[in-house]
Amino acid sequence: MISYIRGNLAAMERDKVIVDVHGVGYGVFMPERSMGLLPQMGSEVKLHTYLNVREDAMQLFGFLTRDDLAVFKLLIGVSGIGPKGGLGILSQLSADDLRFAVLAGDVKAISATPGIGKKTAEKLIIELKDKLDLDDMLHPAEEGIPAATADPGATSVQSEAVQALVALGYGSTESLKAVKKVKLEDATVEEVLKAALKNF
């Protein structure tokens, strides 16, 4: 299993990058939105990878963060969604946007991905709803630090603030981003809400 690749960015194609690792060029499929965040040619990159082995091919899929890779693995665990389908979804939606779409039951957002129809989107929501958590978006696990070490009180306040903003009519993704920007220690839900509203 290849967990990650570190090397120099040698080339970019439509849905794939070539990473030069000590003179060997690895072709790595990536979500389009992640490819737009890559550094300039020749720069060093580190991609967290998933190796897909088929009868006729071995394909590497790469992601900028371990969180993106984890969400990708959840996606391809859904019946009817293969690696290319999972890549397509993460090209359309970020990992956080996908979590919100699943938790909100937003079939339209997921089915906007080319090749993903309404029925597949509905199946994806049903299968992933219990595996994705709003708290993971508010306090993602850092490298080597489990998410469980995050302050549960702060997580609860932020979750309530996000839900309150959604109830006020703001978009779920925008609400999450606004709340994540608030850095108030020991703040109440009302204080987080007031600060978050300034971020819109």
N, C-alpha and C positions, 0 to 999 in steps of 0.2 A: 504493500500500500504506500502510495506517495502522499504524505501529509501536506507538504508544501514545497514550493520551488522558489529559490532565490537566484537571481541572475540579472543580466542586462537586457533591457527591452530592445529587441533587434528589429521587429517588424510588427505592423498591425494590419489585419485584414478585416473584412466586414464583421465577422462574429468571432474572430480568433486573434490571439497575439502569439508571437514567437519570442520565447525567452531563451537567451543564450546562456547556458550553464557550462562554463569551462569548455567552450567549443562545440557543445551539443545543443542544437536548437529544438526546444520543446514547443510543440503547438498546443496552445491552451485555449479552449472555448471559454468566453466570458460574457456576462450580461452587457448589453450595449451601454447602459447607464454607468457601469463600473469602468468600462473602457474609456469613457470621457473624463475620468478622474486620474488616469495614469499620467506619470511624469513624461518628460520629453524622451525621444529616442536615445538609446545609449545609456539611460539612467538605470540604476539598480531598482529592481522591483521584487517584492515578496508576495506570492500568491498562495492562498490556502486552497488545496486541490482535492478533487474527488476523481478517482480513476474508475471509468466505466468500461467493463470488459464485455465485449460481444463476440459472437462466433467469428465475425469478419473484421473486427476492429477493436483497438484499445484507444479510448478517448479520455483526455484530461479536461476537466472543467475547473476553472479557477475563479477565486473570489478575493476581494481586498481585505475582508474581515472574516474571522471565524464565525461571527454571528450570521453573515450572509451564507456561509457554507452550511451551517446548521439548519437554516430555513430551507435551503435547497434540498438537503437530505430529507426533510419532512415532506416537501413537495413531491419528490419522486417516489415517496412511500405511498402516495395516493394512487389507487388503481386508475389507470388510464392516462397518467402523466409520466412521461419519460424524461430523461435528462434534457433533451432539446426543449420540451414543453416547460420544464422547470426554469430553464434559462430564459425562455421567452417571457415568463411571468415576472422574473426578477429584472428583466430589461424594461418592463412596463411599470413595475411597482418596486419601491425599495422594500427591504425586509420589514421596516416599521409600518409602511403603508399597507403591506400585505396583512400584517397582524391586525391592523385596524379594520381592514375590509372583511377579514374572517370573523372577528369578534362582533362587528356591526352587521354581519350577514349581507354585506354589499356585493351581491351577485354581479351587478352592472360593472363595478370597477374591475373585478377579476376577469369577467368575460370580454372586457375590452382588449385583452391580449389576443393577438392573432393566433388562431388555431385552438383557442379555448372557448368552447360553447357554453351556453347557459347551464346545461345539465352537468357538465364537467365542473363548472364553477360551483354549482350547488353541492356536488359531491365533495369537492375540496373543502368547502366551508364546514360540512357535517363532520368530515374526518379529522379536520385540524382544530376545530373549535376548542376541544379539551386539551390540546397540546400547546396552544399559544396563550400567553398571559400578558395582560396589560402592564403588570408590574415589571416584566422583562424589558419593556420599552423605556420605562421610567428609570430603572436601575440596571442597565445591561451589565453582565459580568465582565470585569476587566481581565486582562491577560493574567492567568494564574490565580485570580481571586473569585471565589464562588459568589453568585448573585445573592445567596442566602445571608451574606454578611452585611448586606445593606440594611439601613435602619428601617424596620417594618412600620414604625409610626409615620416617618416621612413619606414612605411609599403609599400608605393609606390616604394621607392628606392629598398627595398629588393625584392619586387615582380619583378621589372625590372631586377635586378641582376640574380634572379633565371631563368627567361625567357632567358636572354642572355647566361647563362651557358648551358641551354638545347639546344639553337641554335648552340652553339659551339660543341655540340655532347656529352656532359656529361649526365648521367642518371638523370631523374627528381628528384628522391628521394635523390640521392647523392648531387645534386645541392642544394636542400632545406636544407639538413643537413649542408652543407658547409657554406651557407649564414647565417643560424641560429647561427653559432659559431662566426660570426663577431660581435664585440662589438664596433663599431665606431659611435660616436655621430655626427650628422650633416654631415655624409659622403655622397659623391656623389656616383652615380652608379658605376663609374670607380674605386673609392677607395674600395667600397665593393667587386667588382669583383676581384681586385688584392689580397685583403686579403682572399677572399673565395678560390681562386685558390691555395693558400698555404695549405688549409685544405684537399686537395685531396691526 
